[in-house]
Structures are given as C-alpha cells and as structure tokens.
C-alpha cells in the first residue's frame, strides 16, 4: 500500500507465545519502519532533492557469562526491535530506499534481514539453521539473506543507487546527491551510554557515505509517540503485570521473604502471560525499621498450600502449628531504597506484621515493557499512619492523571504531585505551616520554593515507557532541557505532553534519614518540620504508586489495572474479586481490558458516581 508517498507493504504474520497470549502483528513493525523512513526523508529534504541509500541497523549479539560458554537468555537490541521485531541474535536489518527524483516525493523501499546460519556440527547442538524463506514469512519482510553476504549486498545496493567514488567524480564527502549509508549513533539521556552504529568487516569503504546523525534523531523521536498497535501491546503487558500484582497481594503474608513475592510475580507473568523476561530487576521492598532481630517464624507447608481465597486474610495465613525457625536477620528499611532488588540488596528481607510492602515489578512481552508499583500493608490492614501516607500518594497520582493531556508540561505535573504529598504530610502533622501563614496553599508554595518536596519525593514523577522501561526521547534536541533544581533534575523528561506518548505516573513519599537530617539542618526547610511527629515515621520506609498512562487527544487513559483505593487493596488481599464489578476510582481513568483469542478486549466495569 502507499501512505504519504511511501510504498509500504503489509504482512499477515504475527508473534505469539501460544495459548491465550497476545498475538503481536508484524504490521506493527512495518508501520514503525514507515514512520522512521518518513521522518528521515523530512529531515534530509532541506539538504537534497533526492534522498536515497540504506538504513542499516545491527541487532543484539548473544552474550556469554564472563569467560564461560553459558549463554544468558537473549534480549534484542531495542532500536533494532523497533524496526524489525525479530528476536534472533546476531542479525542485521536494512531499509534500502530511493525517491523518484521528480519532486513528487514518492519513495519505495525494501526491508531485508540478514540472519546467521551455521554448519552441521553446530546444528547437532543448536538445531537446524533458519530456513530463510520461513524467516521471511514469519517476520513479514521482503527478503532474508545470510549475514555472510551483508558486505556484498551493501556494495551492490549502493552502486545500484548511483554511488561513485570520489576518485571517479572528484566529489567531497561523497557528494550531496550521492546515496547515503544511514547508521545509528546517539546518546541515551537516561544511561549516559551511546547507541552504537552497525559494524561489519569492510564497512570502512563507505566512510564517505556514512551519516551517523540523522537516523538517531529520527528513530528516537519516532519511539516517543506510540502507534495504536504499540499501545495495544503495552495494554497487554500492563494487563498481565497488573493481574500478577493482584496475585502477589493475595499470597503475601508475614513470615515470607521478599524474594518469594518476586518469584510469585515472575511465575504468574510467564505461566499465564508468556512473559519470559522482566522489564527490569524486580523491587520487592518492605519496611520498616533497620535493626537486627531474632524472628521466630512458624512456617509449614500447609501455610502455603492449604488455603482458599474466600477465607479471611487472618485465617488464610496462620503462622502457627509449623516448624519454629529462629533466624537472625539484618532487617533493613528496604522500602526507602528506590532501586532495591539489585545484587547488593537482593530482595532478601523477612516480612513482618507491621511492614509496608512496596513492590515495583513489571514484565515485558516481545520487548515491550510494563512498569507498575503497588504498596500495601503486609498484615492486610493499614495502620492510621500507613493509610495517611498511602492516601497522600494516591491523591498525588489522581491529581496528575486528572490533569494529563496534550499541551501539559511534565515539570508542572511533578509539581502537582509534590504539592499533594506535602498537603498530606501537613494533614498528618509531619509538616507544619511554619508559624507565619495559615493559608495552606500559600504555605505549600513556599515549601516548593525551598525544595521541600524533593526531601520526601527525591525521584522524578515518571518516564516514557515502551520498548525500554526508561524509554528514549526524554531530552532530545529541540525540547526543554533538564532542570538543575532538586527533585526536578531527577525527571527523565521535561517535555510537553503530546498525543500518543506513554508515560509512567509514579509519585512516592519516603522517609530517608539522610535527607530528613539535612532538611532539619536547613533553616528554610527545617522550620516546616514537626520534629516530634517525624519520629513516628523514622524507619517508615516509603509508599509509591505507579501506573502506565497513554496521552490521548483530549486527556489520558490508564493502561494499568491494579487495586488503588485502600478499600480495593484490602478487599483483594482478603480474596475479593478483581477486576471489580464497580470502579470506585473513576478519576484514575483505568481502562479495563482482558486478553481473549490473542487480542485485547475491553471490559465493562460500572463506574461509581460520586456526589
């Protein structure tokens, strides 16, 4: 078919893990390629009347563990996946294109994959090499070749499009009207690492044709705004991960280890959703106080096996009649560690009755991510202080989601979240007005002016999400720069919201001793802190709620389907139905959906109308 002057070929192929898992149409990647090529042509139009050449991307390589021959599960390089959707390692992909040169702007292109093949000895261990025609049909591309023929193919395509060496024509830098070899190179503003251009032996002969600037700008910007097909896939990863969070809530009880919560989540997303990989390392952080304690935990097989979800929480998880295990464990305040769960803090704490669990976990499916955080009381019941902080964070999330729409600045949304959290801390007595002003809104303005919000929410409000958890495009050229202010400088983007963006909304409130002690020594900040009341929250840990939201034409839509109101959380922990019959928080704009027959199907959930 022909769209905006570019001939684009469609394909009926799709990717699926079978059973009731989502069927990802390969047309998703054809549309992505179309977007990239359209953007590239628009970007080069001012410099030349005829753009032609090759876009060449190199896929990820299969790593081994250090000096061993152990191969970790392969995950595709993200830019390559965006354009081709191929999960095989050690591949290359190319778009060879040409404009008609008559000023009409019509462009045709072909998609070619280059895949590794191997001999009989390797086939004995790894199976037969891929059949090239089967690969072509499976991934919906025009042609597939052995990677061994890449260098010869590039030379043939470049010469077919009119490439002439400088020695023949005396052209500097290959000439503006010469075909170009577009390669990917650019800075990832989240990691500080650079995307690396494709490389193969002999590519140096095209140094005069290389363009390493245009493709990165175009590709990164294309990834910022998702197509409807991408949004549907992200809806699936959110559905699977949301239901996994619910499953963990129902199973969680005192006497478990944090890693058991991680295990339950990973099992659910893979067993029911076909998600082999997590989007990031699971964070299963539970407070409260830092201490070394002797915990006598009574565990038995029946604690985990002999229960039903219709029993009350307290009877489903009795910590009695089992083996009394005295264990000395260094109990750390893990819920205040923002990226807990790494090798040095491996989700290894014992859950105690007064803990708040902060679980930040998300699975990916065919490289598209989810990133969801739930917080709830391990005991199945909120204390007064736990509920106060939880509701402050929930109010912040609601306030942001209610305001999100095209044209809204992300920095402004961060301030909205800080404002609601500070308001909640005033309400529970942790903060005071400072004695000079009784108008709460004006007091909060002053608190924001002295960066008090960053003491309790020291991270950014959220980030783009897509093929990567922290998706690209946050600080591309031509968009607002990163702030230097505390809190705001942690934002992974400062952009103005546009339709099609998918972004996380993850306000949080934490009690981190180092930050609190610094604030109390700061005259401008310390005057707002109620030292006596703050002692009640020392060691509290933190609360974070995180949903994945897509910006629509007139607002936003919440892809995440997790329990959020305190009543929803407790009801689910006690075996209540989920998804619910009635949505008690329609202001969160949750869009209820389920996967059926390989596609996402919208559900009807009654909305509670509030006076």
C-alpha positions in Angstrom: 0.0 0.0 0.0 1.0 3.6 -0.4 1.0 6.1 2.6 2.2 9.7 2.4 4.2 9.0 -0.7 5.9 5.9 0.6 5.1 2.4 -0.7 4.5 0.3 2.5 4.0 -3.5 2.3 1.7 -5.2 4.8 2.0 -8.7 6.2 -0.4 -11.1 7.9 2.4 -12.6 10.1 2.3 -12.3 13.9 4.3 -13.2 17.0 2.7 -15.2 19.9 3.7 -17.4 22.8 0.6 -19.6 22.1 -2.4 -20.4 24.2 -4.2 -17.2 25.3 -1.2 -14.9 24.9 -1.3 -11.8 22.8 -0.7 -12.0 19.1 1.6 -9.2 18.0 1.1 -8.4 14.3 4.2 -7.9 12.3 2.4 -4.9 10.7 3.3 -3.1 13.9 6.9 -3.1 12.8 6.1 -2.3 9.2 4.3 0.8 10.5 7.3 1.7 12.7 9.6 1.4 9.6 7.3 3.6 7.7 7.4 6.2 10.5 11.2 6.2 10.6 11.6 6.5 6.9 9.1 9.3 6.6 10.9 11.2 9.4 14.3 10.6 7.8 13.1 11.9 4.4 11.6 15.0 6.1 14.8 15.6 8.0 17.0 15.4 4.9 14.7 17.2 2.5 16.3 20.7 3.0 19.7 19.4 2.0 18.9 17.4 -1.1 16.2 17.0 -3.8 16.7 13.2 -3.9 17.4 11.1 -0.8 18.4 7.5 -1.3 20.5 4.9 0.3 20.4 2.3 3.1 19.3 2.5 6.7 21.4 -0.2 8.4 20.8 -1.4 11.9 22.7 -4.1 13.8 20.8 -6.3 16.2 22.0 -7.5 19.6 24.7 -10.2 19.9 24.3 -13.3 22.1 26.4 -12.7 25.2 28.2 -15.3 27.3 28.7 -15.1 31.1 32.3 -13.8 31.5 34.8 -16.3 30.2 32.3 -19.3 30.2 30.2 -20.7 27.4 27.0 -20.1 29.4 24.5 -18.1 27.3 22.1 -15.9 29.3 18.6 -15.5 27.8 19.0 -13.2 24.8 17.1 -10.0 24.6 17.0 -8.0 21.4 18.6 -4.5 21.0 15.8 -2.0 21.3 16.2 0.1 18.2 16.6 -3.0 16.0 13.5 -4.5 17.6 11.5 -1.3 17.0 12.1 -1.6 13.3 12.0 -5.4 12.7 10.5 -7.2 15.7 13.0 -10.1 15.3 14.1 -11.9 18.5 17.0 -13.8 16.9 20.5 -12.7 18.0 23.4 -11.6 15.7 21.2 -10.2 12.9 21.3 -7.1 10.7 18.4 -5.3 9.2 18.3 -2.8 6.3 15.9 -0.5 4.6 17.1 0.2 1.0 15.1 3.1 -0.4 15.0 5.5 -3.3 12.9 8.6 -4.1 11.7 9.1 -7.7 13.6 12.3 -8.1 10.7 14.1 -9.9 9.8 16.3 -6.9 6.7 14.3 -6.1 8.3 12.8 -3.1 7.3 9.2 -3.8 9.6 6.7 -2.2 9.8 2.9 -2.4 11.8 0.7 -0.1 12.6 -2.8 0.7 13.2 -4.5 4.0 16.0 -7.0 4.2 17.0 -9.2 7.1 20.4 -10.8 7.5 20.4 -13.8 9.8 23.2 -16.1 11.0 23.5 -19.6 9.5 25.7 -22.5 10.8 27.2 -25.8 9.8 26.2 -29.3 10.6 28.3 -29.5 13.7 26.6 -26.6 15.3 23.2 -27.8 14.0 23.7 -31.0 16.0 23.7 -28.9 19.2 21.5 -25.9 18.3 19.2 -27.4 15.8 18.9 -26.7 12.1 19.8 -23.2 10.9 16.9 -21.0 10.0 15.2 -21.5 6.7 15.4 -18.1 5.0 12.0 -18.3 3.3 10.3 -19.3 6.6 12.1 -16.4 8.4 10.8 -14.0 5.7 7.2 -15.2 6.1 7.5 -15.2 9.9 8.7 -11.6 10.3 6.9 -10.1 7.3 9.9 -8.6 5.5 10.7 -8.5 1.8 13.8 -10.7 1.8 16.1 -12.6 4.1 19.7 -13.4 3.5 22.6 -15.0 5.3 24.6 -12.5 7.3 27.7 -13.7 5.5 26.5 -11.9 2.4 25.9 -8.5 4.1 29.0 -6.7 2.8 28.5 -7.7 -0.8 24.8 -6.7 -0.6 25.5 -3.3 0.8 28.0 -2.6 -2.1 25.6 -3.8 -4.7 22.7 -1.7 -3.3 24.8 1.4 -3.0 26.2 1.1 -6.5 22.7 0.4 -7.9 21.6 3.7 -6.4 24.3 5.6 -8.2 27.3 5.6 -5.8 30.5 6.8 -7.4 33.8 7.0 -5.6 35.5 10.4 -5.1 38.4 9.4 -7.3 35.9 9.0 -10.2 34.0 12.2 -9.8 36.2 14.4 -7.5 33.3 14.7 -5.1 34.0 15.8 -1.5 32.4 13.7 1.2 30.7 11.6 -1.3 28.6 14.4 -2.7 25.3 15.7 -1.5 23.4 13.8 -4.2 25.1 10.5 -3.5 23.3 7.7 -1.8 23.9 7.6 2.0 24.5 4.8 4.5 22.4 5.9 7.5 23.8 4.4 10.7 22.6 4.8 14.3 24.7 6.7 16.9 23.4 8.9 19.7 23.3 9.5 23.5 20.8 7.8 25.8 19.9 10.6 28.3 18.9 8.0 31.0 22.0 5.8 30.9 24.6 8.1 29.6 25.6 5.4 27.1 25.7 5.7 23.3 23.8 3.7 20.8 26.5 2.2 18.5 26.4 2.2 14.7 26.3 -1.1 12.8 29.6 -2.5 12.0 30.9 -5.3 9.8 34.3 -6.2 8.3 34.8 -3.9 5.3 32.2 -1.2 6.2 35.1 1.4 6.2 34.9 1.6 2.4 31.7 3.6 2.9 33.2 6.2 5.2 32.4 8.9 2.7 28.7 7.8 2.6 28.2 7.5 6.4 25.6 9.6 8.1 25.6 8.9 11.9 23.5 11.9 13.0 20.2 11.9 11.1 18.9 8.3 11.9 19.3 8.6 15.7 17.3 11.8 15.9 14.5 10.4 13.7 14.4 7.0 15.4 14.4 8.2 18.9 11.6 10.7 18.2 9.5 8.1 16.5 9.7 5.9 19.6 8.3 8.7 21.8 4.8 8.6 20.3 3.3 5.2 20.1 1.1 3.8 17.3 -2.3 2.2 18.1 -0.7 -1.2 17.6 2.1 -0.4 20.1 -0.5 0.9 22.6 -2.5 -2.3 22.3 0.7 -4.3 23.1 1.5 -2.1 26.1 -2.1 -2.7 27.2 -1.4 -6.4 27.2 1.9 -6.1 29.2 0.0 -3.9 31.7 -2.8 -6.4 31.9 -0.5 -9.3 32.6 1.6 -7.4 35.1 -1.5 -5.9 36.9 -3.0 -9.4 37.4 0.3 -10.7 38.7 0.5 -7.8 41.2 -3.0 -8.9 42.4 -1.9 -12.5 42.7 1.1 -11.4 44.8 -1.2 -9.3 47.1 -3.4 -12.3 47.7 -0.4 -14.6 48.6 1.6 -12.1 50.7 1.7 -12.5 54.4 4.1 -12.1 57.4 6.7 -14.8 57.5 7.5 -14.8 53.8 10.7 -13.5 52.3 10.8 -10.6 49.8 12.2 -12.9 47.1 9.1 -15.1 47.4 7.0 -12.2 46.3 9.3 -11.7 43.3 9.1 -15.4 42.5 5.3 -15.3 42.6 5.2 -12.3 40.2 7.6 -13.8 37.7 5.7 -17.1 37.8 2.4 -15.5 37.1 3.6 -13.3 34.2 5.4 -16.2 32.5 2.9 -19.0 33.2 -0.2 -17.0 32.3 1.2 -14.3 30.1 4.1 -15.8 28.2 6.4 -13.1 29.5 9.8 -14.8 29.8 11.7 -11.6 30.8 11.1 -8.8 33.3 11.3 -5.2 32.1 13.8 -4.6 34.9 15.0 -6.2 38.2 12.0 -6.7 40.5 11.9 -4.3 43.5 10.3 -6.1 46.5 11.0 -3.6 49.3 9.4 -3.9 52.7 10.0 -1.8 55.8 10.0 -0.7 58.5 12.9 -0.2 60.9 16.6 -1.0 60.5 17.6 -3.5 63.1 19.0 -6.9 63.7 16.3 -9.0 65.3 15.6 -12.6 66.2 12.5 -13.6 64.3 10.7 -16.7 65.4 8.7 -17.5 62.3 6.5 -20.5 62.3 6.2 -21.9 58.8 4.6 -25.1 57.4 3.8 -26.4 54.0 0.1 -26.1 54.9 0.6 -22.3 55.4 1.2 -22.0 51.6 -0.8 -24.9 50.2 -4.0 -25.4 52.3 -5.9 -22.2 51.8 -8.6 -20.7 49.6 -9.1 -17.1 48.6 -12.5 -16.9 50.1 -11.1 -17.3 53.6 -10.4 -14.1 55.7 -6.8 -12.9 55.5 -6.1 -13.8 59.1 -7.2 -17.4 58.8 -5.7 -18.0 55.4 -2.2 -17.2 56.7 -1.9 -18.5 60.3 1.7 -18.5 61.4 1.2 -21.4 63.8 1.5 -25.2 64.0 4.6 -25.3 61.9 8.3 -25.5 62.4 9.5 -22.8 64.7 12.6 -21.3 62.9 14.7 -18.9 64.9 16.5 -16.8 62.3 18.8 -13.8 62.9 18.2 -11.5 60.0 19.5 -8.0 59.4 16.2 -6.2 58.9 16.7 -3.2 56.7 14.4 -0.4 55.9 14.2 -1.5 52.3 11.1 0.4 51.2 13.1 3.7 51.2 15.7 2.3 48.7 14.4 3.5 45.4 16.2 0.8 43.3 16.2 -2.0 45.8 16.5 -5.6 44.5 19.9 -5.5 42.8 22.7 -7.9 43.7 23.7 -6.0 46.7 20.1 -5.8 48.1 18.6 -8.9 46.6 15.0 -8.9 47.9 16.2 -10.8 50.9 14.3 -9.4 53.9 11.8 -11.3 56.1 8.3 -9.8 56.1 7.0 -8.8 59.5 3.4 -8.0 60.5 3.8 -4.2 60.6 5.6 -3.9 57.3 4.5 -1.9 54.3 5.4 -3.7 51.1 6.5 -1.6 48.1 6.6 -3.8 45.0 7.9 -2.3 41.8 7.6 -5.0 39.2 6.8 -5.3 35.5 7.1 -7.9 32.8 7.8 -7.4 29.1 6.3 -9.2 26.2 8.1 -9.3 22.9 10.4 -6.5 24.2 7.5 -4.1 25.1 7.6 -3.2 28.8 5.4 -2.5 31.8 6.4 -0.7 35.0 4.0 -0.9 37.9 4.3 -0.2 41.6 1.9 -1.3 44.3 2.2 -0.5 48.0 0.2 -2.3 50.7 0.3 -3.4 54.3 1.8 -6.9 54.7 -0.7 -7.6 57.6 -3.7 -7.0 55.4 -4.7 -3.9 57.5 -3.5 -0.3 57.3 -2.4 1.5 60.5 -3.5 5.1 60.8 -0.1 6.4 59.8 0.3 4.0 56.9 -3.0 5.0 55.5 -2.2 8.7 55.8 0.9 8.4 53.7 -0.8 6.0 51.3 -3.7 8.4 50.7 -1.3 11.3 50.2 0.5 9.4 47.4 -2.8 8.2 45.9 -4.1 11.8 45.9 -1.0 12.9 44.1 -1.5 10.2 41.4 -5.1 11.1 40.9 -4.3 14.9 40.7 -1.7 14.2 37.9 -3.9 11.8 35.9 -6.8 14.2 36.1 -4.7 17.0 34.5 -2.7 15.0 31.9 -3.5 15.9 28.3 -1.7 17.3 25.3 0.0 20.6 25.9 0.6 20.0 29.6 4.3 20.2 30.8 5.7 17.3 32.7 7.6 19.6 35.1 4.3 21.1 36.1 2.9 17.6 36.7 5.8 16.8 39.0 5.0 19.9 41.0 1.3 18.9 41.2 2.4 15.6 42.7 4.8 17.3 45.2 2.0 19.6 46.2 -0.4 16.8 47.1 2.2 14.9 49.1 3.1 18.0 51.1 -0.6 18.6 51.7 -0.9 15.0 53.1 2.1 15.5 55.3 0.6 18.7 56.7 -2.6 16.8 57.4 -0.9 14.1 59.4 1.2 16.5 61.3 4.7 15.6 59.9 4.8 19.2 58.5 3.6 22.4 60.0 2.9 25.8 58.5 6.0 27.4 59.9 4.0 29.9 62.0 3.8 32.7 59.5 1.0 31.8 57.2 -2.2 29.9 57.7 -3.3 29.7 54.0 -2.3 26.1 53.3 -1.8 26.6 49.5 0.5 29.6 50.1 2.4 27.6 52.7 2.9 24.8 50.2 4.0 27.3 47.6 6.8 28.4 50.0 7.7 24.7 50.7 8.1 24.1 47.0 10.2 27.3 46.6 12.7 25.9 49.2 12.6 22.4 47.5 11.0 20.6 50.5 9.1 18.4 48.1 12.3 16.8 47.0 13.1 15.7 50.5 10.0 13.4 50.6 9.9 12.6 46.8 13.6 12.5 45.7 12.9 11.0 42.3 11.1 12.2 39.2 7.4 11.7 38.7 7.8 9.3 35.8 9.3 8.4 32.5 8.5 7.4 29.0 7.9 3.7 28.6 7.8 1.4 25.5 10.4 -1.0 24.3 12.6 0.1 27.2 11.4 0.7 30.7 13.1 4.1 30.7 12.2 4.7 27.0 14.2 7.1 24.8 13.4 10.7 23.8 13.4 12.4 27.2 15.9 15.1 26.4 16.2 15.2 22.6 17.4 18.3 20.9 14.7 21.0 20.5 12.9 20.1 23.7 13.1 21.5 27.2 16.4 20.8 29.0 16.9 19.1 32.3 16.4 21.3 35.4 19.1 21.8 38.0 16.6 22.1 40.9 16.4 19.3 43.5 13.7 16.8 42.5 13.2 18.3 39.1 16.7 17.3 38.0 15.7 13.7 38.5 13.0 13.9 35.9 13.7 11.7 32.9 12.0 14.2 30.7 10.8 17.8 30.8 8.8 17.6 27.6 5.3 18.9 26.8 2.8 16.1 26.6 1.6 15.0 23.1 -1.0 12.5 21.9 0.5 9.0 21.7 3.1 9.4 24.4 3.1 6.6 27.0 4.5 7.7 30.4 4.5 6.4 34.0 2.9 8.3 36.8 4.7 7.2 39.9 4.5 9.7 42.9 6.1 8.5 46.1 6.7 9.6 49.7 9.7 8.3 51.6 11.3 8.9 54.9 15.1 8.7 54.2 17.1 9.6 57.3 19.9 11.3 55.3 17.6 13.6 53.5 15.5 14.3 56.6 18.5 15.1 58.7 19.8 17.5 56.0 16.4 19.2 55.8 16.3 19.7 59.6 19.7 21.4 59.5 18.5 23.7 56.6 16.8 26.8 58.1 14.5 27.3 55.2 13.2 23.7 55.2 13.6 22.8 58.8 11.0 25.3 60.1 8.3 23.3 58.4 9.2 20.0 60.0 7.5 18.8 63.2 10.4 17.0 64.8 8.3 15.2 67.4 5.8 13.9 64.9 8.5 13.0 62.4 9.9 10.5 64.9 6.8 8.4 64.4 7.8 8.0 60.8 11.6 7.4 61.2 12.1 4.0 59.6 8.6 4.0 58.0 10.2 3.4 54.6 8.1 4.6 51.7 5.0 4.4 49.6 4.9 4.5 45.8 2.1 4.0 43.3 2.9 3.7 39.6 0.6 3.4 36.6 1.3 3.5 32.9 -0.7 6.2 31.1 -1.2 7.0 27.4 -1.9 10.6 26.4 -5.0 10.8 24.2 -6.4 13.6 22.1 -8.3 15.2 25.0 -6.8 13.7 28.1 -5.2 10.4 29.1 -6.1 6.7 29.6 -4.7 4.5 32.3 -3.4 1.1 31.0 -2.7 -0.3 34.5 -5.5 -2.3 36.2 -4.3 -2.5 39.8 -6.2 -2.0 43.1 -5.6 1.5 44.2 -8.1 2.7 46.8 -7.3 1.5 50.3 -10.6 -0.4 50.2 -9.7 -2.1 46.9 -6.3 -3.1 48.3 -7.7 -4.7 51.4 -10.5 -6.3 49.6 -8.2 -8.0 47.2 -5.9 -9.1 50.0 -8.8 -10.8 51.6 -9.8 -12.6 48.4 -12.1 -10.1 46.8 -13.0 -10.1 43.1 -10.6 -8.5 40.7 -11.2 -6.8 38.3 -14.1 -5.4 40.4 -17.7 -5.1 39.5 -17.6 -1.4 40.3 -14.7 1.0 39.7 -14.7 3.1 42.9 -11.9 5.4 41.5 -13.1 6.5 38.0 -10.8 9.6 38.4 -7.9 7.2 37.8 -9.2 6.6 34.3 -8.4 2.9 34.4 -9.4 1.2 31.1 -10.4 -2.3 31.9 -9.4 -5.0 29.4 -8.6 -8.7 29.1 -6.8 -10.8 26.5 -9.1 -13.1 24.6 -8.2 -15.1 21.4 -4.9 -13.3 21.1 -6.3 -9.7 21.2 -7.1 -7.2 23.9 -10.9 -6.9 24.6 -12.3 -4.0 26.5 -14.4 -4.9 29.6 -17.5 -3.1 31.0 -16.9 -2.2 34.7 -19.5 0.0 36.3 -18.2 3.4 37.4 -19.1 4.7 40.8 -20.7 8.1 40.5 -19.7 10.4 43.4 -21.7 13.3 44.6 
